[in-house]
Amino acid sequence: MKSSLNILKSISSQYFWDVDYSILDPIKSRRLIIERVFTLGTSREINYLLDFYGEHIVLNELKNLKYLDPKTLNFASLFFNAPLHSFKCYTRKQSTNQHWNS
C-alpha cells in the first residue's frame, strides 16, 4: 500500500454523497472506497485503487462484501479471474430463499 499517494484526490467525491467526504480516511474506510469505485468509478479510478491498496487487498475487500450488484460482481470476477463462488455476496445470494421459491 502506497502511503505517499492520497487516493481520495484521484477519485470523484460524487461517489460518497452519503458520507462526509472531508473526513473520509483512506485506510479506515477502504471497504467503502473500494466498493464505490468498483460500482460507480472509471477504469482509471480502478487503476488508482490497485496502485494504492494493491491487488490482493482490493480483491479481498470485494470478496468480503455482503452485497454487490450483479454487473459489478461479474466484472470483478472477470477482472481478477476469480470464481463467482469465492465472493461472499454471491454465495449469500444463492443461499437466501426468495418468497416465490419457498
C-alpha positions in Angstrom: 0.0 0.0 0.0 1.5 3.3 -1.0 1.5 5.9 1.8 2.5 8.9 -0.2 -0.4 8.9 -2.6 -3.7 10.2 -1.4 -6.3 8.1 -3.2 -9.1 10.5 -2.4 -7.5 13.1 -4.6 -7.6 10.7 -7.5 -11.3 9.7 -7.4 -14.5 11.6 -7.6 -16.2 12.8 -4.5 -19.6 12.2 -6.1 -19.4 8.6 -5.2 -19.6 9.5 -1.5 -22.8 11.6 -1.4 -24.0 10.0 1.8 -20.8 10.4 3.9 -18.8 13.4 4.9 -16.1 13.3 2.2 -13.8 15.7 4.1 -13.3 13.2 7.0 -13.1 10.1 4.9 -10.0 8.1 5.8 -8.4 6.0 3.0 -7.3 3.4 5.5 -10.2 3.1 7.8 -12.8 3.4 5.0 -11.1 1.3 2.4 -14.0 -1.1 2.1 -16.4 1.7 1.3 -14.0 3.3 -1.1 -13.2 0.1 -3.0 -16.9 -0.8 -3.2 -18.0 2.6 -4.5 -15.2 2.9 -7.1 -15.8 -0.6 -8.5 -19.5 0.0 -8.6 -19.5 3.6 -9.9 -16.0 4.5 -11.0 -14.0 4.6 -14.2 -11.2 2.3 -15.3 -8.7 5.0 -14.4 -10.0 5.2 -10.8 -9.9 1.4 -10.5 -6.3 1.5 -11.5 -5.6 4.2 -8.8 -7.2 1.8 -6.3 -5.0 -1.0 -7.4 -1.9 1.2 -7.2 -2.8 2.5 -3.8 -4.1 -0.6 -2.0 -2.6 -3.4 -4.1 -4.5 -6.1 -6.0 -4.6 -8.6 -3.0 -6.3 -6.1 -0.7 -8.8 -4.9 -3.3 -9.8 -8.4 -4.2 -10.0 -9.4 -0.6 -12.3 -6.5 0.2 -14.5 -7.2 -2.8 -14.8 -10.9 -1.8 -15.9 -10.0 1.7 -18.6 -7.5 0.7 -22.1 -8.6 1.7 -23.7 -7.1 -1.4 -22.5 -6.2 -5.0 -24.9 -5.7 -7.8 -24.7 -8.4 -10.4 -23.0 -6.3 -13.0 -20.2 -5.3 -10.6 -19.9 -8.8 -9.2 -19.4 -10.3 -12.7 -17.0 -7.5 -13.6 -14.9 -8.1 -10.5 -14.9 -11.9 -11.1 -13.7 -11.4 -14.7 -11.2 -8.7 -13.8 -9.4 -10.7 -11.1 -10.1 -14.1 -12.7 -11.8 -15.2 -9.5 -14.7 -17.6 -9.5 -18.1 -16.2 -8.6 -18.5 -18.6 -5.7 -15.4 -17.1 -4.0 -17.4 -13.8 -3.4 -19.4 -13.8 -0.2 -22.2 -11.7 -1.8 -22.6 -14.4 -4.5 -22.8 -17.4 -2.0 -25.0 -15.4 0.3 -27.4 -14.5 -2.5 -27.6 -18.2 -3.6 -28.5 -19.3 0.0 -31.3 -16.8 0.5 -34.7 -18.2 -0.3 -36.9 -15.9 -2.3 -40.5 -15.7 -1.5 -41.5 -17.4 -4.8 -39.2 -20.3 -4.1 -40.4 -21.2 -0.7 
